[in-house]
Each structure stands twice: as structure tokens, then as C-alpha cells.
């Protein structure tokens, strides 16, 4: 800035103007900027400009997350069960203790991480790329499908449950802050859980263009759940042999709950029906009777399955690539494949700045420049 006139012009400094010391920016970033949530407001002001220019349609959103390597060395890692070392100190450690109860970080899962980085304990040791494991944060983007404008951004720990929570937070902020009510949300299988689909369909009326997260398919040649037809009127499943599977096959002295803690209902066949059935080797060869689990949110899952058969869903599959292209631009062009700041706040700051820069780039490309003023 001392020597470059373009930088001086951009910062509105004259040729003789004094340039602030570089430490001023770092101190403000950890102080005034972070306390006032300035970078978040900067991102939202650029987004509002994109909305005013008509670049955001608001009809369809796409959501995804990408792992960004943290500024933490794997050589100094310690076992996760032991926790951070007693002598660990610094701003990143303080932020880690502050987010232990946050569902986007410490409370995202009860599973103890395999390793912890003493320099930045909030990071997550992950090998999601099926390569060497590393410490990372997740950058979560909510993107409008018209022009790939980033509608919201969120930093979370690198775990699927936190990414699903981030998607909910970003959708709610777009509804409340900008009156954007999307008709559909596009995502991958990570967002296809029963709870997420129910949240979209029954709480917000958003069509889930998302593959259903389902592990009911059998690879051993036996019947899968898809081979059993559900009868809505009688609330039972019909097996390939025509027999019924119900929630109650007998009356217990102490009534048992119909729904378990995971939100699943169990439909059971009669042991007598299964024992005399010729299809038992293909159905339940190692059990006395067949059981079928059904989610309490199966209605939302069925809607997602029906949408997956439409032409609009195939179009959505292509539109989801717009999020992936933004992440590729983030890592390959903006070079944000590794964070420079530590802690959840540092990751949040870098993600907000990067998303702001990407939206500004779109704004400059898609909005035509004003014609030059005539001389005189």
C-alpha cells in the first residue's frame, strides 16, 4: 500500500496519506470486527445488492459442504479421549471451550474424535476424502440455482450431523432475513435423513430434491423393504407371500412403545406365517419372523422418492453442480484449500470473506457496467 497507487485509491488515501500499521487490521479483526459481526454484515450487504440487481431468483436453492484443511499439524496430534493438553492455551483453545455445547461443533456428535489438534481443538480429524486423514472444518454453502449466488455460508465441524444443522440454519436465515422462500432444496444423500426431509416438507413446505438416505437394501439376495407393500388404510405391510406385518402381533401385559428412540416403528410378521412359508429362505432365513422398520417421517421420505422419478429432479441433479463449481473456485482460484486463521471464529471469518468475494465476482460479471459519461 505504501507503493501501489491502486491500493491507495481503493482505500481513499492520498499520495501523502499515512498508511495504517498492518497490526491494526489483525487487532480489529479479533476485536471490533468480530464483536460487531462486521464480516457477516458485509456478506449480507453484498447479497442484498445481488438481490436488488435481480440475480437471485429464490425459486430453488442448492446446499453442500466442503472440507477445508485447518491450520493444525497432524504431527502434534493427541488422542481424542485424553482431551486437549493441560498446558494448551490461546484464542483457539478458548473458542473451542466456548462451542462445546454448540450443535455445529462440540455437541454435533457424542462420538469422541480419534485425535485432537492442541493448536486448534475445534477442528475434526477426518478422512472423508478416502485419502490421508487431516484436521478440517466444513464450509457450508446455500446457493441460488439461477446464477449461483451464495445466499448463505456457515462454518461447522467436519461431520455430517453438523452440516445438516448448518443447512437448516441457512435456510431459516434466508427466510427471515431476505424473504426468500424456495420451492425446492437440492442436496446430496447427506441431507436425505428422515428428520431433514420431514423438516423441509412438513415444517417449511419445500420440495426435497434430495436422494433418500436409506440402508434397507439387502446385498445377500434376501427380500429388501422395497419388496414389501405398505397398506395405508390398514397400517400394515404386505409381504411377497401376501401375509400382513403389523406393529402388534400380540397383547403385552405392559404396553410397549410403538416408536423407539430413533423414531422407528417395527412391523412384525406372525411366527406361524413365516414358519410355514415357502419364501422364508429368501425372506428371513436366520430369524423366526420378518421385521420391517418404518420411520415416523416415512411420508416425507416417500415424497422425496416420488420427486426423484421426475424430470425436474434430473434437472436439479445438474443444478447441484453449481455448488461444487463454487467450491472448486474457492480452492483452486482463491487458494483457500487451507485456512490461515485458527478456531471456529477464524474459520467463520475466512468463509464469510471468501463467499463475499465470490458474490462480488458474480456481480461484476453479470451486471453490465454503466456507460462512460460524455466529456463536457
N, C-alpha and C positions, 0 to 999 in steps of 0.2 A: 504493500500500500504506500510505502514511502516513495517508490519509484514509478509505479504504474498509474498513469493518468486516468485510465478507465476505472480503476478501483476508487480513486479519489472522486471521480464524477459520480459514481454509483452511490457512494457514501456521503455525497454533498459536502466534500471537503475541498477548500481552495488550495491553490498551489502552496501557500504558506501556512495552511491549517495544520495544527498539531494532530498527530495520529495517536489514538489511544494505545496504551500498552497491551500486548497480547494477553496478559494475565487478567485484564479487565473482563474479557469475554468468558473465560473459564470460571471466574468468580461469580459473574452474573448468571451463568448457566446453572451453577449449583445453588444460587441464591434466588435473586428476583425472578429469573425466567421460570424456574421450576415451581416456585411458590405461587406464582400468578398463573401457572399453566399457559404461559405465553405461546409455546410451540403448538399446543393443541388449538389455541385460538387462531394462530397463523394458518394452520392447516384448514380450519373451518372457514376462514375468510376467503381463501383461495377456492375452496369447494363452492362457496356461495357465488363467487364470480363465475365459475363454470356453469352453475345452475342458471344464473341470470343470462348467460350467453346462449342458453338452450342446448348445452352439451350433455345434460343429464336428463334422460327420458323418465327414469323412475319406474318403468314397467317391469323390468327384470333385473335382478341382482345375481352376481356370482360370488361365491365365497371360497377361500382356500387359505392354506397356511404353508409357509416355507421355513426351513431351518436355517438360521444364521449362526455361524460359529461365534462363540463368546470369546472374549479376551481373557482366556484362562488356559493355563498349560496343563496338559494331561500328565506331565512328569511329576507334578506336585500333588496329585490327587490323593485323597484319603478315603478309606471305606465309609460308605454312607451310614452304616449302623453306628459308627463312632461319633458322627456329627462333626461340625467344624472344630478345629483345634482350639484349645482354651485361650491361646495367645493370639488368635485371629482377631484383627481389628481393622477398622477403616470404614469408609462410607458404604461400600458394597455389602459389608457384613451387617451394618445397621439396617440397610434396606431389606436384606434377607430376613432378619428378625421381624421387621415390620409387616412382611407379607406372608408370614407363616399361616395365617388364618384366611388368606385370600384364595378363593377357589380357582383363580387363574394362575396361582403359583404354589405355595406350600400346601394348601388344602385341596389341590386338584386330585390327588390320589392318596390312599393310605399306604401304598407300596413304598418301602424305603428304597431310595436310589442306591444303585450299586456303588457309585463313587460320588464324592463332593469335591469341588474346587475350593480350597481355602481362600483364594483371592476373590472369588465371586460365588458364594454358596448357593445363590438362587438359580444358577444355571442347571441344566439337566444333562446327565451323561446319556447319550443316545447313539444308537447305531441304525437309525431308521433308513439310512441310505444303503444299507446292506454292504457297507464297507467298514473301514476302521471307525471305531466309536470316538466321539468327541463331545465336548461341552457346547451346548447351544441354547438359544432362545428361539421362539417361534414368532415370525412376523405374520400377522393375520390381516388379510385384505378383504374388504367388501367392495365390489366393483360393479358399476352400472354397465350393462351389456351394450348400450348404444355406442359409446365412444371410448369405453374402457377407462372412464374417470373413476378414480378411487374415492368411494363415498365415505369409507371409514377405515381406520387402521388401529390395531391393538397388539400389544406385546404380551406374550404369555410364556409360561414354561413350555418346554418341548414335549408335550404329552397330549394325546388325543382328547381327553376329557376337558382339558383347559381350552383347546382350540374350539370345541363345540360351544363352550360357555362364551368364548370371545365372539363367535358368530351371533349368538343371542344378544349380547350387549351391543354389537354394532348395528344390528337390525333395529333394535329398540331406539338407539340414539338417532338413527336416520328417520324413524317415525316421529319422534318427539321434537327433534331439533330442526328438521328441514321439511316436514310434512311429505316425506317420500313414502308412498305405500306401494311396494312392489307387488305385482300379481304372481310372481314366481321367484323362487330362490334356487339357484343352480349350485350343486356341490358334488363332491365325490362320496364314496361309501363311508368315510369317517363321520359324515354328518347324517347318515341314514339310520341312526338308532331310533328305537320306538319312541323314546321320550322327546327327541328333537323333532321327529315328524309330527307327533301329536301337538307339540308347541307351535309349529308352523300352521297346521291345518285347523285345529280346533280353537286356538287362542288368538291367532292373527289372520286367519283366512288366506294364507299364502300357499300357492301350489308348490309342492316339493318336487322339483326336477332333480331328484337325488336317488341313486341306487339304494335299495333297502339293505341294511346290514343284517344278513341272515346266514346262520350256520346250520340250518336244518337239513341241508343236502347230505345224503349218505354216500360214501365212496366204497362201501363194501358190497354193493349190489342189493341191499335190502331197501324196502319202501321208505321214501322220504315223506316229509309232511305234505308236500305238494300232491302226493298220491291219495291223500285223504280229503274228501269234500266237506266243507263246513256248511251245516244247515242253520241258517239264522233263526228261523221260526222255532225250531226245537232246541236250539242251543246245544248242538252236538256235532261230532264228526262222523262221517260215514266212511268206513274202511273199504278197500277194494273188494272185500267179500260181502259187502252190504250190511255189516253189523255196525251198531252205534257205539261211540265212545262218549261217555258223559263225565261230568265233574264228580258226580256222586253215584257210585255203584252199590253202596250200602250205607246204612244209617249208623253213625257212631254215637256212643253214649255221650261223649263230649264233642260237640260240633267242631270240626276243624276249619280253619280259614280257607276260603276258596282262592285267595290270591296270596302268593308268597312275597317275601320282602323285595324281590326283584321285579315285581309287577307281572308275574306269570301265573296263568291258570293251567291246571293239569287236567286233561281229559283222558279217562282210562277206559279200556275195554274190559268186558267181563272175562274172567279167567276161564269160565266154561266155554265161552265162544271161541277164545283163542286156542284152547286145548284141543278142540275137535276140528279146527280149521286146517284145510289143506294148504293154505298160503302161509302158515306160521313160519316155515323156514325162510321165507322171503320177507317176513314182517318183524318178528321178534324171536329169533332162534335161541337167544340166551336169556329170555325173560318169560315169566309165566303169562304176562299180558302186555299189550302195547299201550304206551302212554304218548300223548301228544301235548306239547306245551303251546299255549296261546297267550300272547301279550294282551294286557288290558287296553293297549293302544293299537290293536290289530286293525281297526278301521282306518286309521291314518296310514298304516303300512300297506293296506290293500289299495288305497287311493294312489299311493306312490307307485305301486306295481302297475296299476291301470295307466297312469301317466307315462310310464316307461314304454308302453306299447304304441304311443302316438308319434306322429311325425314331428310335432312340436318338441318332443323330448330329444329326438335326434338332432334337431337344430340347436337345442340347449347344450348338447354334448360338444358341439363345435364352438359355441359361445364361451364355454368354460375355459377354453384355451387362452382367452384374453387375460385371465388372471395369471396363468403360467407364463405368458409372454412378459407381463409386468415384473414377475419375479426374475425372469432371465435378464431383463434390462437392469433390474436392481443389482444383480450380482456381476454381470459381465460388463456393463457400461458404466454404472455408477460405482462399481467396485465395492459394494457393500456385501462381500461374502464373508467378512469377519468384522465383528464390532470393535470399535475403538474405545468405547466407554463401558464401564462395568456397572453391575447392579440393574435391577428392574427399571429404575428411572433412567439410567443411561441407555438401555435398550429402547425404552419408550421414546426418548428424545431423538435418537437416531432414526427410528422408524417413522416418526412424525415428519422429520426434516426430509427424509428420502421420499415419502409419499407426497409431500408438498412440492418437491422438485419435479416429480413425475407428472403431477397435475399441471404445474406451470408449463412444462414442456408441451403437454397436450393443448393447453390453452393457446400457446404461441403458434402451434402448428394449425389448429383448426379454426381459430378466429382470424379473419383477414385483417391485415394492418390498415390503419387509416391512411387515406391518400395524402401525399405531401401538400402542405399549404402553398398556394401560389405566391410567388415573390411580389412584393409591393402591395 
